[in-house]
Amino acid sequence: MIGELAKPFDITRVAVSKHLRVLEQAQLISRAIDGRVHRCTLRAQPLREVEQWLAGYRAFWTQNLEALAHFVESDPHER
């Protein structure tokens, strides 16, 4: 329920509803409505896809930043 989701945060139920709509539009949650009760379920698959995409870039940047650090920390006369 939205009230339960809002409870631990210092934001209004209206603000929580807006955030949930954004997450729903992004297909990161699904919502089932039963009368006044809204049940939200996380859809983790899109986040897994993002994680897989980022993993390739993480490896690339880690390798390149380590090479840059090695270059910067090396003796200028050895270059």
RAFEN-V427857 format. One record per run of one state. SS is the DSSP state (h for helix, s for strand, l for the rest). FROM is the first residue (numbers start at 1). LEN is the number of residues. If there is no record, write none. Layout:
SS;FROM;LEN + SS;FROM;LEN
//
This chain:
l;1;1 + h;2;6 + l;8;5 + h;13;13 + l;26;3 + s;29;6 + l;35;2 + s;37;6 + l;43;2 + h;45;29 + l;74;2 + h;76;3 + l;79;1
//
